[in-house]
Amino acid sequence: MGQSSGILIEAEDFADHGGWVLDSQFEAQMGSPYLLAHGLGKPVADATTRVEIAQAGEYEVFVRTRDWAAPHNPGRFSLSIDGVVLEAAFDAPEWSWQSAGKVTLAKGETALALHDLTGFDGRCDAIFLSRDGTVPPNEAGPAGRAWRKTMRGLPADPVDGGAYDVVVVGGGVAGCAAALTAARLGQKVALIHDRPVLGGNASKEIGLMPRGTQGKLLLELAARTPDGDLAALSLLQAEPTANVFLEHRIIAAERVGDRIVSVDAVQAKGEAETRFRGKMFIDTSGVAMLGVLAGAETLFGREARAEYDEPYAPEVADDMHHGNTLFFRTKMADQPVPFPDVPWATEISKDYANLSGQLTQPGQENGAGPNANPDNATFQFSADPSQAWMMQFPATHYWEYGQWLDPYTSGELVRDYLMRALYGTFSNVKNADREQYANLEFDWMAFVAAQGEFRRYKGDHVLTENDIRDHTRYNDMLVANDGFFCIHCAWGPGEGKYDFRLKDWIMDVRDQQPYGIPFRCLYSANIDNLLMAGKHISVTHVAGSSVKLMGNGAQHGVATAAAAFLCNEHGTTPRGLYDAHLDELIGLVDRLNGHEHAPGGRFVAVPG
């Protein structure tokens, strides 16, 4: 929208994205969604748009971008205005506005085009046509958002998105289960999700199989369409009281005393802000985002062994956590496929040349891949030798990074590091045996990383390794969870030649029997109307390595939706529900699950 100081054109507002993709994962850190030229080494089609110039004259052109593998600048691109290519090198190592020189523009429509030069993930956030020498602000926080709102003519305050009985934040498997259950109980539900598709790590953007407890609701919502999408969205759209808000990221939470009264979310396309008011809130984001914004008590990293007497805990507590993973798939083409030299990638991958651990299609993981270096052996688990089936494995999750970094501020760095590792490994395979792998090409590489471990909530009970291993019984056992202890062990900082691969992976199948999740693990210890479902419930790091499975999260989703419904029915809090209505809650959850996972020692394992 034109202003006296100039004209701001957000990249996500381009009329035609061409071959560029909209990447909104990291806007909390860098300030805005951006367009990404994710061509796997082949330049993508131009992104184009037209802009109305109200006043003819000379404009200085600023482009906000980043050299994601500085100083190599693999993501080079050019900007053209009315067919004239601007001579500029966009090479800042951090997100910033860079001048592309001055142009003289006539009044009327002007055509803009982003032209990818490499296919290696060039990125453009926005373009600013400055009339008076104004340099646009680079802040990513409230000041930057306020400037963009002014330039785009957006209201300063969020618009009212309505009042809801239940607000669910996060549309992964747990969130879909919570929203669908609450809607079927007659609650007016808002499901707020920051991606264009539902499913989280199980979505077609990422493609993991939802392991863990395979309850009937999970089997219903996780059915896949031919293109790999989940059935969750169509099921929610069929519920008259369910409202799904895709591509909305929460940026603020308002509390009155110990209750959340509303959350604000910004939409990726257009960046309009909306306020959602609610009676009960369920955080299923997987990253405890609502709790972080609202000041909930949380846990992070690995607890010391002495704190809960957990055998798998380290002697000394630290901040190591499960990292993020990037999935990919290769194929053999019908003819030779060239691949450019990628020195900026091989400096990360070094001589690694094993592409095993591929996602063969959404829902099917751990596929084999070409290994051009016998020293890069298939991954060896640390496990009971009697469990021979898992000793050698082309493990998809072995591509992992970020375990020692802040997961809230380093997401783009981690994703980019993994992309460099994959591009470099692919190049190493191609060059190790140029005849055998002449036709090898990337079929697909996710640009959205599968999220690992972030903060976890602290509830009125913290589930431990021993609770799971010993099947400790509590009076508020609400649902059953299945699964092994699945502990990803990272190289220490500066340790390990290939730090984008796990150092070790502990896989302990225990007794293979389901264990119970107490209700007190599913609500916040210090916020009265906040429940949580998924891998960030109230668990230790070790216990969370089993609880984190998405099928388990679906069970938490069902349970928290039932609890939210009863809290609204009785005008109480989750803690009040535990004190006065626990039997009613257990009975309702049992009925919703069709007695597949009954409390009080009657857990029944469901195959899968």
ZASEMAR-963310 format. One line per field, with one value per residue (C-alpha): residue number from 1; residue in three letters; x, y, z. Coordinates in Angstrom, 3 decimals. Layout:
REM ZASEMAR-963310
seq <- NUM  ...
type <- ALA  ...
X <- X  ...
Y <- Y  ...
Z <- Z  ...
This chain:
REM ZASEMAR-963310
seq <- 1  2  3  4  5  6  7  8  9  10  11  12  13  14  15  16  17  18  19  20  21  22  23  24  25  26  27  28  29  30  31  32  33  34  35  36  37  38  39  40  41  42  43  44  45  46  47  48  49  50  51  52  53  54  55  56  57  58  59  60  61  62  63  64  65  66  67  68  69  70  71  72  73  74  75  76  77  78  79  80  81  82  83  84  85  86  87  88  89  90  91  92  93  94  95  96  97  98  99  100  101  102  103  104  105  106  107  108  109  110  111  112  113  114  115  116  117  118  119  120  121  122  123  124  125  126  127  128  129  130  131  132  133  134  135  136  137  138  139  140  141  142  143  144  145  146  147  148  149  150  151  152  153  154  155  156  157  158  159  160  161  162  163  164  165  166  167  168  169  170  171  172  173  174  175  176  177  178  179  180  181  182  183  184  185  186  187  188  189  190  191  192  193  194  195  196  197  198  199  200  201  202  203  204  205  206  207  208  209  210  211  212  213  214  215  216  217  218  219  220  221  222  223  224  225  226  227  228  229  230  231  232  233  234  235  236  237  238  239  240  241  242  243  244  245  246  247  248  249  250  251  252  253  254  255  256  257  258  259  260  261  262  263  264  265  266  267  268  269  270  271  272  273  274  275  276  277  278  279  280  281  282  283  284  285  286  287  288  289  290  291  292  293  294  295  296  297  298  299  300  301  302  303  304  305  306  307  308  309  310  311  312  313  314  315  316  317  318  319  320  321  322  323  324  325  326  327  328  329  330  331  332  333  334  335  336  337  338  339  340  341  342  343  344  345  346  347  348  349  350  351  352  353  354  355  356  357  358  359  360  361  362  363  364  365  366  367  368  369  370  371  372  373  374  375  376  377  378  379  380  381  382  383  384  385  386  387  388  389  390  391  392  393  394  395  396  397  398  399  400  401  402  403  404  405  406  407  408  409  410  411  412  413  414  415  416  417  418  419  420  421  422  423  424  425  426  427  428  429  430  431  432  433  434  435  436  437  438  439  440  441  442  443  444  445  446  447  448  449  450  451  452  453  454  455  456  457  458  459  460  461  462  463  464  465  466  467  468  469  470  471  472  473  474  475  476  477  478  479  480  481  482  483  484  485  486  487  488  489  490  491  492  493  494  495  496  497  498  499  500  501  502  503  504  505  506  507  508  509  510  511  512  513  514  515  516  517  518  519  520  521  522  523  524  525  526  527  528  529  530  531  532  533  534  535  536  537  538  539  540  541  542  543  544  545  546  547  548  549  550  551  552  553  554  555  556  557  558  559  560  561  562  563  564  565  566  567  568  569  570  571  572  573  574  575  576  577  578  579  580  581  582  583  584  585  586  587  588  589  590  591  592  593  594  595  596  597  598  599  600  601  602  603  604  605  606  607  608
type <- MET  GLY  GLN  SER  SER  GLY  ILE  LEU  ILE  GLU  ALA  GLU  ASP  PHE  ALA  ASP  HIS  GLY  GLY  TRP  VAL  LEU  ASP  SER  GLN  PHE  GLU  ALA  GLN  MET  GLY  SER  PRO  TYR  LEU  LEU  ALA  HIS  GLY  LEU  GLY  LYS  PRO  VAL  ALA  ASP  ALA  THR  THR  ARG  VAL  GLU  ILE  ALA  GLN  ALA  GLY  GLU  TYR  GLU  VAL  PHE  VAL  ARG  THR  ARG  ASP  TRP  ALA  ALA  PRO  HIS  ASN  PRO  GLY  ARG  PHE  SER  LEU  SER  ILE  ASP  GLY  VAL  VAL  LEU  GLU  ALA  ALA  PHE  ASP  ALA  PRO  GLU  TRP  SER  TRP  GLN  SER  ALA  GLY  LYS  VAL  THR  LEU  ALA  LYS  GLY  GLU  THR  ALA  LEU  ALA  LEU  HIS  ASP  LEU  THR  GLY  PHE  ASP  GLY  ARG  CYS  ASP  ALA  ILE  PHE  LEU  SER  ARG  ASP  GLY  THR  VAL  PRO  PRO  ASN  GLU  ALA  GLY  PRO  ALA  GLY  ARG  ALA  TRP  ARG  LYS  THR  MET  ARG  GLY  LEU  PRO  ALA  ASP  PRO  VAL  ASP  GLY  GLY  ALA  TYR  ASP  VAL  VAL  VAL  VAL  GLY  GLY  GLY  VAL  ALA  GLY  CYS  ALA  ALA  ALA  LEU  THR  ALA  ALA  ARG  LEU  GLY  GLN  LYS  VAL  ALA  LEU  ILE  HIS  ASP  ARG  PRO  VAL  LEU  GLY  GLY  ASN  ALA  SER  LYS  GLU  ILE  GLY  LEU  MET  PRO  ARG  GLY  THR  GLN  GLY  LYS  LEU  LEU  LEU  GLU  LEU  ALA  ALA  ARG  THR  PRO  ASP  GLY  ASP  LEU  ALA  ALA  LEU  SER  LEU  LEU  GLN  ALA  GLU  PRO  THR  ALA  ASN  VAL  PHE  LEU  GLU  HIS  ARG  ILE  ILE  ALA  ALA  GLU  ARG  VAL  GLY  ASP  ARG  ILE  VAL  SER  VAL  ASP  ALA  VAL  GLN  ALA  LYS  GLY  GLU  ALA  GLU  THR  ARG  PHE  ARG  GLY  LYS  MET  PHE  ILE  ASP  THR  SER  GLY  VAL  ALA  MET  LEU  GLY  VAL  LEU  ALA  GLY  ALA  GLU  THR  LEU  PHE  GLY  ARG  GLU  ALA  ARG  ALA  GLU  TYR  ASP  GLU  PRO  TYR  ALA  PRO  GLU  VAL  ALA  ASP  ASP  MET  HIS  HIS  GLY  ASN  THR  LEU  PHE  PHE  ARG  THR  LYS  MET  ALA  ASP  GLN  PRO  VAL  PRO  PHE  PRO  ASP  VAL  PRO  TRP  ALA  THR  GLU  ILE  SER  LYS  ASP  TYR  ALA  ASN  LEU  SER  GLY  GLN  LEU  THR  GLN  PRO  GLY  GLN  GLU  ASN  GLY  ALA  GLY  PRO  ASN  ALA  ASN  PRO  ASP  ASN  ALA  THR  PHE  GLN  PHE  SER  ALA  ASP  PRO  SER  GLN  ALA  TRP  MET  MET  GLN  PHE  PRO  ALA  THR  HIS  TYR  TRP  GLU  TYR  GLY  GLN  TRP  LEU  ASP  PRO  TYR  THR  SER  GLY  GLU  LEU  VAL  ARG  ASP  TYR  LEU  MET  ARG  ALA  LEU  TYR  GLY  THR  PHE  SER  ASN  VAL  LYS  ASN  ALA  ASP  ARG  GLU  GLN  TYR  ALA  ASN  LEU  GLU  PHE  ASP  TRP  MET  ALA  PHE  VAL  ALA  ALA  GLN  GLY  GLU  PHE  ARG  ARG  TYR  LYS  GLY  ASP  HIS  VAL  LEU  THR  GLU  ASN  ASP  ILE  ARG  ASP  HIS  THR  ARG  TYR  ASN  ASP  MET  LEU  VAL  ALA  ASN  ASP  GLY  PHE  PHE  CYS  ILE  HIS  CYS  ALA  TRP  GLY  PRO  GLY  GLU  GLY  LYS  TYR  ASP  PHE  ARG  LEU  LYS  ASP  TRP  ILE  MET  ASP  VAL  ARG  ASP  GLN  GLN  PRO  TYR  GLY  ILE  PRO  PHE  ARG  CYS  LEU  TYR  SER  ALA  ASN  ILE  ASP  ASN  LEU  LEU  MET  ALA  GLY  LYS  HIS  ILE  SER  VAL  THR  HIS  VAL  ALA  GLY  SER  SER  VAL  LYS  LEU  MET  GLY  ASN  GLY  ALA  GLN  HIS  GLY  VAL  ALA  THR  ALA  ALA  ALA  ALA  PHE  LEU  CYS  ASN  GLU  HIS  GLY  THR  THR  PRO  ARG  GLY  LEU  TYR  ASP  ALA  HIS  LEU  ASP  GLU  LEU  ILE  GLY  LEU  VAL  ASP  ARG  LEU  ASN  GLY  HIS  GLU  HIS  ALA  PRO  GLY  GLY  ARG  PHE  VAL  ALA  VAL  PRO  GLY
X <- 0.000  1.361  2.397  4.111  7.445  7.135  5.446  5.811  5.311  5.284  6.568  3.672  1.320  2.785  -0.068  1.785  4.379  5.601  7.920  8.673  7.026  5.675  7.731  6.151  7.922  10.351  8.435  8.632  12.417  12.859  9.635  7.579  6.797  8.961  9.172  11.698  13.144  13.276  14.299  16.729  19.429  17.209  16.066  12.349  9.841  9.603  7.335  5.477  3.101  1.951  2.060  0.117  2.404  0.375  3.148  5.703  9.286  12.548  12.428  15.204  14.562  15.192  14.915  14.818  16.668  19.425  22.415  21.560  25.005  27.154  29.510  28.813  25.389  23.970  20.459  21.175  18.229  17.514  14.670  13.280  10.988  9.086  11.451  14.631  16.876  18.377  22.070  22.361  23.959  21.725  24.294  23.705  24.412  21.413  17.946  18.187  17.089  19.562  19.515  19.147  19.692  17.316  14.695  12.425  8.817  5.877  2.418  0.300  0.947  4.493  5.483  7.833  9.482  11.755  14.095  15.802  19.358  20.348  17.449  19.224  16.735  17.010  14.638  12.814  10.766  9.647  10.426  10.228  10.120  11.367  10.362  12.216  15.303  13.540  15.321  12.762  13.154  14.641  13.090  11.295  9.256  6.333  7.994  8.569  5.024  3.625  5.537  4.305  0.733  0.955  2.421  -0.262  -3.166  -3.907  -5.567  -3.213  -5.154  -6.289  -9.807  -12.290  -12.268  -15.134  -15.694  -15.300  -15.935  -12.587  -9.585  -7.067  -3.622  -1.802  -3.227  -1.024  -2.501  -3.135  -4.788  -6.995  -8.115  -8.838  -10.756  -12.767  -13.685  -14.678  -16.829  -18.555  -19.323  -21.145  -18.480  -17.806  -14.187  -11.449  -8.469  -5.565  -2.740  0.336  0.692  -1.448  -2.246  -3.153  -1.227  2.011  4.772  2.237  1.139  1.962  4.545  6.574  4.990  5.727  3.551  1.577  3.017  1.944  -1.582  -3.798  -7.169  -10.268  -10.257  -6.640  -7.422  -10.300  -8.480  -5.109  -6.479  -4.640  -5.881  -4.003  -1.707  -0.774  -2.996  -4.829  -8.600  -8.568  -9.552  -12.583  -13.747  -13.478  -15.188  -18.121  -18.663  -20.942  -19.312  -15.693  -13.779  -10.343  -7.910  -4.987  -1.796  -2.442  0.421  -0.280  1.817  0.279  -1.859  -3.802  -4.234  -6.532  -5.146  -4.473  -6.746  -6.111  -8.889  -7.708  -4.944  -3.845  -2.814  -1.328  -2.247  0.653  -0.930  -1.825  -0.510  -3.840  -4.102  -7.117  -8.064  -9.745  -11.537  -12.093  -13.273  -10.863  -7.567  -5.744  -2.144  -1.330  1.409  4.097  6.306  4.340  3.884  0.752  2.449  5.538  3.388  1.127  3.807  3.087  5.557  7.626  10.457  13.357  16.249  17.394  16.804  19.641  19.398  19.006  15.960  13.594  15.964  15.640  18.151  18.378  18.831  22.349  24.274  24.131  21.158  21.675  19.781  20.177  16.911  15.813  16.634  14.767  14.828  14.565  13.049  13.860  13.539  15.756  15.109  16.852  15.806  15.643  18.688  21.735  20.934  23.659  24.124  26.129  29.193  28.151  31.285  29.068  27.300  30.228  31.945  29.112  28.712  32.453  32.868  29.595  27.993  25.134  21.584  19.781  16.908  14.524  10.816  9.515  6.065  3.895  3.393  6.217  9.586  13.031  13.620  16.984  19.091  22.374  25.511  28.670  30.969  31.193  32.533  29.165  27.407  23.693  22.836  23.374  20.951  21.887  19.315  18.738  20.629  17.563  15.695  17.517  14.904  16.059  19.800  20.453  18.106  18.085  16.692  14.896  15.360  19.096  19.299  18.949  20.458  19.949  20.057  22.183  20.579  17.589  14.716  12.648  15.225  17.342  14.751  15.878  19.543  18.808  16.699  19.347  22.158  20.288  19.651  23.365  24.131  21.704  22.865  26.461  25.806  23.894  26.820  29.262  27.214  26.997  30.730  31.848  30.609  29.647  28.654  26.463  24.758  24.662  20.840  20.379  18.269  16.292  12.631  11.638  13.103  10.933  11.592  9.548  11.530  9.940  9.980  11.874  11.719  10.956  9.708  7.372  4.677  4.783  1.492  0.345  2.214  5.375  5.406  8.785  10.687  9.878  6.152  6.236  8.617  6.869  3.312  2.762  -0.946  -2.601  -6.262  -6.521  -5.213  -7.096  -5.724  -3.187  -0.047  2.108  5.688  9.334  11.810  13.251  16.177  18.152  21.732  23.497  27.160  28.438  29.126  32.160  32.212  31.696  32.689  29.095  27.153  24.007  23.623  22.864  25.716  23.564  19.931  18.661  15.652  14.230  10.982  10.364  7.756  5.817  2.715  0.703  1.044  -1.288  -1.270  -2.632  -4.967  -2.679  -0.091  -2.561  -3.183  -0.953  0.237  -0.242  -2.804  -6.358  -7.909  -4.988  -4.788  -2.146  -1.908  1.008  4.725  4.895  2.632  4.043  6.800  10.531  12.854  13.201  9.471  8.781  10.835  7.954  5.007  5.985  4.574  1.728  -0.768  -0.252  -0.888  -4.219  -5.284  -4.262  -6.296  -9.436  -8.910  -8.298  -11.309  -13.461  -11.956  -12.563  -16.178  -16.738  -14.982  -17.419  -20.372  -19.487  -17.940  -14.711  -11.016  -9.126  -7.843  -11.406  -12.404  -9.740  -10.974  -14.732  -15.570  -12.801  -15.059  -17.250  -14.191  -12.812  -16.187  -16.565  -13.067  -13.685  -16.908  -15.239  -12.518  -15.021  -13.434  -10.245  -8.239  -10.078  -8.570  -7.822  -5.696  -7.981  -5.680  -5.880  -3.058  -4.262  -2.015  -0.149
Y <- 0.000  3.419  5.902  9.289  7.678  4.883  1.634  -1.688  -4.900  -8.033  -11.076  -13.220  -10.764  -11.393  -12.273  -15.316  -17.091  -19.024  -21.781  -19.985  -21.278  -19.297  -19.939  -18.630  -20.848  -18.284  -15.021  -14.826  -14.501  -12.609  -10.615  -11.818  -14.713  -14.851  -16.477  -19.314  -20.567  -24.215  -25.763  -28.463  -27.013  -26.145  -22.500  -22.105  -20.081  -16.335  -14.891  -11.936  -9.179  -5.694  -2.586  0.649  3.706  6.725  9.278  9.254  9.882  8.393  5.594  3.799  0.054  -1.912  -5.701  -7.562  -10.845  -13.012  -14.981  -18.223  -19.803  -16.700  -15.777  -18.181  -16.775  -19.954  -18.471  -15.706  -14.054  -10.858  -8.368  -6.850  -3.838  -3.439  -5.938  -4.119  -6.295  -4.385  -4.907  -5.841  -8.554  -9.524  -11.048  -9.949  -12.822  -11.835  -10.679  -7.041  -4.475  -4.039  -1.296  -2.355  1.156  3.791  3.592  6.124  4.966  6.345  6.703  3.584  -0.145  -1.455  -5.122  -6.792  -10.203  -12.274  -14.322  -17.277  -17.818  -21.069  -23.160  -23.206  -21.565  -17.862  -15.903  -12.601  -11.116  -7.806  -4.920  -1.270  1.546  4.558  8.019  10.236  8.274  6.496  3.283  0.738  -0.520  -3.965  -4.792  -8.138  -7.377  -5.062  -1.976  -3.738  -5.106  -1.658  -0.122  -2.818  -2.360  1.357  0.817  -1.724  0.191  -2.488  -1.637  -1.102  -3.503  -7.052  -7.461  -9.470  -13.134  -14.111  -15.920  -19.683  -22.348  -23.950  -22.467  -25.044  -23.761  -26.072  -28.283  -31.327  -34.734  -33.882  -30.584  -32.149  -34.786  -32.152  -29.842  -32.637  -34.149  -30.783  -29.972  -33.336  -32.566  -29.451  -26.903  -23.907  -24.468  -22.410  -24.412  -22.031  -23.506  -21.838  -24.019  -24.284  -27.949  -29.868  -32.706  -31.204  -33.793  -36.155  -33.600  -33.979  -31.201  -33.525  -36.973  -38.951  -41.897  -41.269  -43.961  -44.785  -45.571  -46.146  -45.058  -44.965  -41.165  -41.180  -43.806  -41.626  -38.299  -39.686  -41.427  -39.981  -38.661  -39.690  -36.638  -37.536  -35.022  -36.090  -36.417  -34.121  -30.903  -32.373  -33.953  -30.647  -28.739  -31.133  -30.087  -27.015  -25.721  -26.147  -23.221  -23.849  -20.961  -22.124  -20.087  -18.206  -17.901  -16.810  -13.845  -12.810  -14.074  -11.897  -13.023  -11.738  -13.098  -16.789  -17.191  -16.650  -14.573  -14.244  -14.938  -12.843  -14.468  -13.069  -14.497  -15.405  -13.954  -10.325  -10.286  -9.216  -9.804  -11.415  -11.782  -15.011  -15.007  -18.255  -19.929  -22.878  -23.143  -26.273  -25.975  -28.640  -26.666  -29.147  -26.215  -24.986  -21.688  -20.623  -21.314  -19.356  -16.357  -16.612  -17.224  -20.862  -22.873  -25.021  -27.556  -27.678  -29.951  -33.003  -33.433  -34.708  -38.367  -37.533  -35.320  -38.198  -41.180  -41.957  -44.519  -42.889  -39.341  -37.841  -37.268  -33.501  -31.595  -29.714  -28.045  -30.795  -31.641  -33.618  -31.622  -31.025  -33.347  -32.674  -35.380  -36.066  -38.545  -39.324  -41.230  -42.409  -40.424  -41.816  -39.840  -38.200  -35.319  -32.748  -31.264  -28.085  -27.961  -27.074  -26.196  -24.319  -27.620  -30.029  -27.899  -29.148  -32.722  -33.166  -36.610  -38.110  -40.073  -42.128  -41.094  -43.786  -42.818  -41.467  -40.767  -42.930  -41.294  -39.599  -42.091  -44.400  -43.678  -45.220  -45.969  -47.050  -44.804  -44.902  -45.298  -44.448  -44.673  -48.028  -46.207  -44.436  -47.560  -48.004  -46.723  -49.059  -48.656  -49.017  -51.621  -54.997  -57.461  -59.711  -57.040  -57.822  -56.144  -52.705  -53.138  -52.102  -49.542  -46.835  -44.411  -41.332  -39.445  -39.963  -36.663  -34.334  -31.081  -28.280  -30.254  -27.633  -24.542  -22.505  -24.110  -20.927  -18.645  -21.031  -22.793  -21.286  -21.904  -25.560  -26.091  -24.457  -26.484  -29.698  -28.557  -27.928  -31.364  -33.022  -31.069  -31.877  -35.564  -35.789  -34.162  -36.558  -39.560  -38.225  -37.560  -40.761  -42.890  -40.619  -43.489  -45.369  -42.238  -40.126  -40.311  -39.719  -36.677  -35.271  -36.196  -34.092  -32.367  -30.821  -27.169  -27.527  -29.377  -31.955  -30.332  -31.990  -31.103  -27.644  -26.612  -28.906  -27.807  -28.337  -29.752  -30.921  -34.166  -34.714  -38.143  -39.884  -42.752  -44.869  -44.115  -45.590  -48.460  -49.544  -48.829  -46.684  -46.427  -43.127  -42.463  -40.059  -42.326  -40.978  -42.550  -45.168  -44.484  -46.977  -46.875  -47.411  -45.034  -43.341  -41.209  -39.285  -38.692  -35.741  -35.070  -32.520  -29.002  -29.225  -33.014  -35.466  -35.231  -35.418  -33.385  -33.410  -37.109  -38.540  -39.826  -42.592  -43.615  -45.516  -47.642  -49.404  -51.275  -51.837  -54.597  -53.384  -52.821  -49.572  -47.230  -44.627  -40.830  -39.077  -36.155  -33.980  -34.157  -32.539  -29.151  -26.242  -25.921  -22.150  -21.148  -22.073  -22.635  -24.063  -27.725  -29.335  -32.361  -33.843  -34.127  -31.023  -32.330  -32.505  -35.105  -35.394  -35.488  -39.278  -39.925  -37.531  -39.712  -42.212  -39.891  -37.786  -40.280  -38.649  -41.447  -40.852  -37.148  -37.944  -39.637  -36.546  -34.479  -36.514  -36.311  -32.553  -31.858  -33.875  -31.979  -28.595  -29.564  -30.567  -27.459  -25.352  -27.489  -27.175  -23.716  -24.998  -25.375  -28.546  -28.741  -28.336  -31.128  -33.348  -32.521  -32.863  -34.494  -36.987  -40.025  -38.157  -37.183  -40.723  -42.061  -39.549  -40.199  -43.936  -43.573  -41.362  -43.945  -46.768  -48.606  -49.116  -47.456  -47.737  -46.420  -48.301  -51.112  -51.983  -50.627  -52.600  -52.279  -51.642  -53.101  -50.611
Z <- 0.000  -0.912  1.792  1.700  2.538  0.016  -0.947  0.891  -1.101  1.048  -0.836  0.372  -1.354  -4.811  -7.162  -8.521  -6.413  -9.455  -8.217  -4.935  -1.738  1.198  4.324  7.505  10.066  11.395  11.412  15.218  14.860  11.572  11.518  8.569  6.220  3.113  -0.299  -0.636  -3.942  -2.884  -6.203  -4.992  -7.203  -10.171  -10.525  -9.918  -11.939  -11.303  -8.642  -10.154  -9.180  -10.206  -8.038  -8.440  -8.442  -7.340  -7.755  -10.558  -9.573  -8.400  -5.840  -3.971  -3.971  -0.771  -0.568  2.755  2.410  3.859  2.605  4.387  3.873  4.173  2.675  -0.198  -1.136  -2.726  -2.871  -5.358  -7.087  -8.968  -8.911  -12.092  -12.328  -15.594  -17.171  -16.108  -13.928  -11.010  -10.507  -6.840  -4.723  -1.833  0.497  4.101  6.555  8.695  7.743  6.698  4.132  1.286  -1.302  -4.951  -6.270  -7.593  -10.330  -12.008  -12.085  -14.032  -12.540  -12.996  -12.755  -12.436  -12.845  -10.358  -10.694  -8.438  -10.627  -8.945  -10.188  -8.431  -7.081  -3.714  -1.383  -2.071  0.114  -0.140  2.686  1.190  -1.178  -0.196  -2.747  -0.814  -2.061  0.407  1.389  4.255  5.189  6.417  10.005  10.464  13.835  13.994  17.117  17.904  16.383  13.075  13.030  13.798  10.858  8.488  9.680  8.996  5.542  4.655  6.163  8.739  12.069  14.987  17.225  16.433  15.084  17.114  16.088  18.368  21.661  22.013  24.584  23.729  21.935  20.683  19.711  17.307  14.552  14.868  15.582  19.247  18.334  15.679  18.173  20.830  18.481  16.894  20.266  21.753  18.709  18.904  22.547  21.353  22.249  20.031  19.084  17.439  16.167  15.477  13.407  11.931  8.823  5.638  6.332  9.466  11.050  12.342  12.046  10.419  7.808  4.141  4.582  6.821  6.600  9.752  10.715  13.942  16.211  19.747  20.863  17.841  19.215  17.046  16.677  15.494  12.879  11.689  11.393  10.216  7.109  4.090  0.774  -2.405  -2.104  1.470  3.270  6.432  6.695  9.745  7.979  6.218  9.479  11.337  8.536  8.847  12.484  12.710  15.916  14.793  13.265  11.742  11.253  9.122  8.692  11.921  14.419  17.988  19.061  22.402  25.252  27.670  31.257  33.963  37.187  36.692  33.667  29.979  28.456  24.858  22.374  19.395  16.128  12.930  9.532  7.250  4.103  4.639  8.229  9.705  13.457  15.129  18.805  19.929  23.286  25.139  28.302  28.139  26.262  25.119  23.956  21.385  19.616  20.627  21.599  24.654  22.826  24.649  27.957  26.956  26.005  29.046  31.666  32.467  34.513  32.160  32.127  29.682  28.824  30.748  34.457  36.652  37.621  41.290  40.730  39.919  40.270  36.557  35.219  31.782  33.094  33.058  36.273  35.752  34.344  31.087  28.239  25.652  23.923  20.892  17.761  14.526  11.515  7.786  5.590  1.966  -0.878  -3.891  -7.097  -10.258  -13.340  -16.881  -17.931  -16.325  -13.996  -13.349  -9.895  -9.242  -7.046  -3.509  -1.515  0.944  1.657  1.704  4.328  6.586  5.294  4.692  3.076  4.293  1.451  2.870  1.887  3.872  6.117  3.478  3.741  0.904  1.001  3.632  6.440  5.341  6.880  7.230  3.580  2.253  0.037  -1.862  0.254  -1.643  1.372  3.197  6.263  6.591  7.854  8.516  11.965  14.934  17.808  21.448  22.383  23.949  21.694  21.765  19.816  16.574  14.394  15.490  15.664  12.049  10.590  7.860  10.421  9.105  12.389  12.353  10.392  13.362  14.560  17.073  20.309  22.077  20.531  21.680  19.730  19.859  18.233  16.122  13.968  10.668  11.450  12.266  9.136  6.963  8.522  7.750  4.170  3.736  5.176  2.749  -0.303  0.575  1.175  -2.087  -3.912  -2.258  -3.421  -6.981  -7.143  -5.431  -8.326  -11.195  -13.473  -11.019  -9.692  -12.851  -12.896  -9.171  -8.289  -5.415  -5.674  -2.653  0.359  3.042  3.777  6.968  9.619  11.884  15.297  18.099  21.774  23.123  26.546  28.447  30.835  34.559  35.789  39.207  38.485  36.458  34.788  35.091  33.522  36.580  36.343  32.842  33.526  36.745  35.551  38.640  39.388  40.211  40.915  37.982  35.216  32.223  29.042  28.042  26.065  24.214  23.065  23.834  25.381  22.304  23.458  20.831  21.950  20.347  19.857  22.316  21.023  18.754  19.024  16.177  12.551  11.297  13.846  11.696  12.541  15.969  18.101  19.542  19.770  22.787  21.950  25.010  24.342  28.084  28.560  25.511  27.635  27.702  30.661  32.119  31.865  34.966  34.407  36.544  33.719  31.317  32.930  33.911  37.479  37.540  34.892  35.811  32.372  30.419  29.426  27.209  24.949  23.044  23.653  25.878  28.672  32.196  31.786  32.309  29.312  29.573  30.016  27.175  24.839  24.947  25.501  22.444  19.907  18.009  18.618  22.322  21.803  20.162  23.407  25.379  22.912  23.557  27.313  27.430  25.216  27.614  30.553  28.890  28.228  31.862  33.178  31.166  32.280  35.973  35.922  37.392  36.643  35.696  39.273  40.490  38.121  39.668  43.177  42.629  39.278  38.569  38.214  35.743  33.707  33.667  32.622  29.798  28.433  28.659  26.651  24.044  23.574  23.253  26.211  24.220  26.973  30.261  33.524  36.709  35.324  32.404  29.678  26.460  23.944  20.401  17.685  15.494
